[in-house]
Amino acid sequence: MSGTSLDGIDVAIIDITGSGFRAKINVLTSHSVPYPRKIREALLAISNASAHTGDISRLNFLLGELYSEALEETAERAEIPLETIKLIGCHGQTIFHEGQGAQYLGKKVASTLQIGESSVISERTGIDVISNFRERDMAAGGKGAPLVPYLDYMLMRHRGRGRVAVNIGGIANLTAIPPNTNTDRVIAFDTGPGNMVIDQLVSRITQGRQTYDRDGAIAAVGDLDVKLLAKLLRDKYFRAKPPKTAGREQYGSEFVSKLLDTELSSEDLIATATALTAESIAAAVRNFVLPEMRVDEIFVSGGGTHNPTMMRMLRKAMGEIPVKESTEVGLDVDAKEAIAFAVMAYETAHCRPSNVPMATGAKRPVVLGKLTQNGAPAPRNGAANGTTNGTAMNGSARNGSATAIHKPKAARPTKVSRQPVAAKAKAAAR
């Protein structure tokens, strides 16, 4: 999925049956569609920035078109008829998120804004769309993030082992699940920057020729600046107790400009930024998780798993606690958040809450999202009108990705699995 890195649209198509944390999920396929460079630049220009309302409005509708096309491409590659998809869950692309209320016109206001017009998606596909997941949690006193702990608890809880699920997207977040417990004891929050700071540094240093540190190669040849890292880790966000949420508001262009002013070499600066992600995740586990529960293993997902330098730093920082990839528990490292919003859309369609108040700080569990009922089937697809199952376009952790819920079949696996599909589907999942 895209998230604060703004790299593209992730799509997952799933079958799901049952309800709540006992639901059974079968991932049929997943696929990522990169944002064109001009779209990414336009989104950056309106994300936590002064922007023309016309640009926001146009991008809102344009993203609806792009999300629809991403779903169609994914379904076609996997040879899944679009008319069998019954529900779309669209998180959208976050352009502003302020979970902690700020003084505004005499009132303290917490707010969030995701774009990607659901009416366009429904009209193009002929499928019901559930969108705008974060607002209801915030209305109930929560921070609107993180929401993925619902899926983490569903898939990773264990009777005898304490587990921590870490997702390293633009922002990094964790969900800590004590053994044999309910959601009342789950600990979840954003730990701080994930790939966001590294991506911005690489993009600005290379003047846009590169947008990320592929395979952690730049950081691998740099030297960590210990003094700078120590200074960065003293930031008040890392000391703040959860629930808490982070975003471009803290770790955007202003933060990166200050790093560039240090005049370190490019390699040393990127190595230090990579260490900041690893060390802040480790500090979050030490300071806020280990005092509350035993941690037997950590499972990592998100784009950060593809950065060997970052993963090596994280394993070193966590010491004896094993750090593994989420694929070891059957969860695709690149599709996790897209799957999460498909599951949340499914729960919303059945009028069931899917926020975790211990994670977001909400006063109570609430049903998330808003329903846009299906439009006329798009002529080029001949899609039938949807009912309760379908596809979701997601943007978790402030993102823009797509996830689909497929028409249920008679038999269901007892755990998350990937159904054998045609060669095209396998290619789409890579």
N, C-alpha and C positions, 0 to 999 in steps of 0.2 A: 504494500500500500504506500501511499505518498507521505503523509504526515508532514512534519515540519521540514523535512528534507526536500519536499516538492519534486520528487523524482519521477512520479508517474501514478498510474491507476492500477491497483491490484484487484483482481477478480477471483473469487472462489465460488464454485457451484457445489452445493452440498445437498444431500438427503438428510432429513431429520424427522424423527418420530419421538413420541413420548412428551414429557413435560418437565420443566424445571431442571434440577441438577441430575435427574435420572434419564434425561433425553439421550437418544442414541444418534450419533452423527456419522455420516459416511461422506467423505470428501471425494467428489467425482473428478474434479479438475481444478487447477488454479493457473492463472496467467497474469503477467504484468505488461502493461502498455505504457511506455515512457511518455512523459509530457514532451511535446515539441519545445525546442529551446525558447521560442518567443512566448509560448504559454507560461513556461516556468518563470521567465523574466517578468512577465506581467503580473503573475501571482506574487512574486517577491515584492514588486512595487506597491502592492496594496496590503501586504501582510504587516500588521502592526505599524502602519505608516500613514502619513497624511496622503489621501488619495481622492481623486475625483469620483463623485458618486456614479457618474456615467460609466467609468471603468469597472466599478464593482458590479453594477447592474448587468453590463454586457458579459462579463466573465461568469456571472451567476448562470446566465442562460447558455453560454457557450460550454461550460463544464457539464451541464445537463446533456448536451449533445454528445460530448466526448465520453461521458459515462455510459450512455446508451450504446455507442459504437464499441466501447471496450467490452461490454457484456456480449454483444452480438458476435464480435470476433472470437471471444473465448468459447462461447457455445458452439460456434461453427467449427473451430479447430478441434474441439472434443467430440464433434458429431452428436451434440445434444440439441434436439429440437427446441427452439425458443418457446414454443407453445406449451412445453411440459414444465416450464418454470412458473411458479405460482406466486412468488413474492420477492420484491426487491427491498433490501435494506441499504439505504444510502446515508452514510455519515456525512459526506461532503468534505470540502476543503476548508479547514479553519483558517481564517484570515485575522481573527482576533480572539484571544481567550484571556480573561481576567477572573480567575476563580476566587481570588481574595478581593472583597469589596473595596472600591476606591471612592473617595469623596467626589461627587459630581452634582453640581447645581443644588447644593444643600442636602443631598441624600447620599447615603453610602450604597453604591451600586456594584454588584458583581454581574458580569455579562460575558457572552460568548457569541461568535458569529461564524457559521459555516455556510459556504455557497456551493451551488450545484443544484439547479432548479429541479425539484422533484416532479413538477407538472410536465416538464419537457420529457423526462425519463419515462413517465407513465404513458404519455401520448405516443412516444416513439415505439415503445415496446408492447403496449397494451396490457401492462402488468401493474398490480397495486404496488405502491412505493411507501415505505416507512422511512422517514428522515428526521433530522434535527433531534438527535438522541440526548444531547447534553443539557438542553434548556430545562427540562422538567426536574432533573436532579438538582440543578442550581436553584430552581424555584422552591424546592423542598429543603433548602439550606445547605446543599452540598456544593462542591467545587466543580462539578461537571466532569471530573476526571480523577483517577483513571476509571474507565468503565470495563476494561478487559478482564479485571479480576473475576467477573462472573464466569467467563469461559475458563480461566485458570483454575478456579475452584472446581468447576464441573469436571475437568479432564485430569487434573494433577493431584487432587486430594488423595491421601493414602492412609490406611489404617495405622501403620506402624512407623512411617517416616515423615520427618519434618522437611518440607520442600519449599524452595523459593524459585518462582518463575520470574526471570528477568527478560525484558524486551528492550533491545537497543535500536530504536529508530532515531529520528531527529532528536527526540528527548528519550531518556532512559527511564524505565519504571520497573517496579518489582511488585510481586504478590507473594507474601509469605503465608504458608498454610501449615499450621501445626498438625501433627498426626491425629487422626480420628476426632475431628472437630467440625463444628458448623461455621457458618460465615461470620458469626459474632466475634470470633477470635482471629479472623483474617486480618493481616496487616498489609496495606497496599498504598503506594504513593509514587510520585515521580521523584527519581533520585537526583535529577539534574540533566546536564547535556549528555546526549548520546553521540550521534554523528553530526549534529547541527553545526557545532563550532568548527570541527575539522573540515566539513564540506565548505563552509564559508571561507575559511582560510585558504584552502586549495583554490577555490574559484577566484578569489581576489589576487592571490599571488601569481596565478597563471593567466590572469585577465580573461577568465572564462574558458580557456582552452581545456581545462579539466574541472570537473565539478565535485570530485571526491578522491580520496586517497586509495586508489585501486590496490587491493590486497595488502593495505597497510605498508606499501613499499617505501613511501617517503618517510613515515615515522620510524621505520626499521633502521634507516641509516642516520637518523638524527640522535642527538644526545638530550636526554631529559634535563631541563633546568629545574633543579630541586627547589631553589628559592622561589621561583615564580610559581611552581606547583603548590608549595606550602601557602603562599599568599592567596592563591585562588581558592584553595580548600578552606580558608578562613571566612569565606563569604557566608553571610547570615542565612542564606537559603539552606545550606548544608546542615546548619545547626538547628533549624526550625523543626519542631516536632510534626509528624504527620497527624491528620491528612494534609497534604500539600500538593500543589501542581505547578509545573514549570512550562515555559514556552519561549517563543521568540521575544517575548517582552523582556525576559531576563538575559537571554543568550543570543540575541540577534546582532545586528550590525554595529550597534554601539559597543557591545562587549568585545566583538572581534576587532574593532578599531583600536581599542585600548591594548589588545594583545599585539597588534601590528606595531604599535608605538614603542614596544619594548626593544625593537631592533635586533631581536634574535635572528639567526639564520632561518630560512624557510623550513629546513629539515628539523632543526631543534624546536621551533615553534609548534610544528605539527606533532612532533613526538610528545611534547609537553601537553598539548591539547588532548591527545589520545590517552595519555596517562591520567588526565583530569577525569575523563569518563570512567576509566577503570577504577581509579582510586575513590571517586565519589560513590560509585556503586558499592564497593567494598566497605566504605565508611558507613553507608546507609545500613548495610547488613549488620555491621558490628554495633552501631549505636542504637538502632531502633528495632532490630529483629532479634538478635541473640539474647538481649536481656529478657525477652518475652517467650522464647521458644528454642528448642533444639533444631539446628539445621543440619540435615544429613546429606543434602545434595541441592545443587543449583542447576536449573535448566534455562538456557539462553536461547532467545529467538530474535528475529529482526535483522536488519542490514548489518549490524555490528558483528554478527557471527561470521561474515565474509571477510573480516579484517583480522588476519592471523596475529598481527602485532597487538591489537587491542585485546584479543582473547588471551594471548600469552600474558599480558600485563594483568588482566583480571584474574587469571588462575594463580599468578604469583601473589597478588594482593589478598586472595582468599585463603591462602595457605593450605591447610589440610582438608578443607571442604571441597569435595569434587565439583568441578564446573563442567557441565556437559551441554550438548545442544538438545533442543526440544524434540528433534527427530527421534531421540532415544525413547521418548514416550509416545511416538506416533503422531507428532504435531509438526507440520512443515514450518520451518523457521521463517519462511517468507510469506506465508499465507495466514498466520495466526490471527492477526487483527481483522482481516477480511472475514475470516470464519466467525470471529467473535460478534461482529455486527450482524451477520446473517442469523446467528442464534438469538441475539437480542431482538431482531425484527420478528422472528418467529414467536418469541415470548410475547411481544407487544401485540401481535395479531390475535393472540389468545388471551389478551387482557391480563397478563401476568407481569409483575415487576421484574426488572433485571439489573437494577443498580445494586451495589453492595455498600450500604451506609457506612460500614467501618472503613471502607476505602475512600469514599468521597466526602464523608462528613455530613451526608444528608440526614435529616431528622427521621426519615422513615423510608422503607422500600416504596418505589413508585414505578408505574408503567411508563416506559420511555418512548419518546418519538411521536411524530405526527403522521397521520395516514393521508396519502393522496390516492384516491381510488382510481382504478384503471381507466385509461383513455381508450379511444378506438384502436383496434389492432392496426399496427403499421402495415400498409399494403405490401411492402417488399418482404415482410416476414410472414404475414398471415397468422400472426400470433393470436391465440385465443385469450379471452379475458381471464385474468388470474383470480384466485380466491384466497387461500390461506398460506400456501407455500410458494417460494419463489427465489429471487436473486437479490443480493444486497450490494450496493455500492457503498463502500465504507471509507472513512477517513479517520480511524481511531487515533488516539493521541494527537488529535488535531490534524486529521488526514483527509485524503480523497481517494478511496478505493471502492471496489465493487465486489459484492458477494451475492451468491444466488442460492435460493432454496428450491430444490428440484422436486417434482412431483413424487410423493412417496411410493415405494414398491412394497410388495407383500412382506418380504423378509428383511431383517435389519441386523447388522453386526452388533456385538455386545460392547464394542469400543470403537474409537475413531480408527478408521482404516481408509485406504485408498483403493477404490474399486478398479479392477483391470479395465482399461479403456483402449481405444485404438491408438495407433502410433501418433496420430495428430495430437491426441490428448496428452500423451506423454511428453511430446515436444512443448506443448503449451504449459505444462506444469514446471518445466525447468526454468 
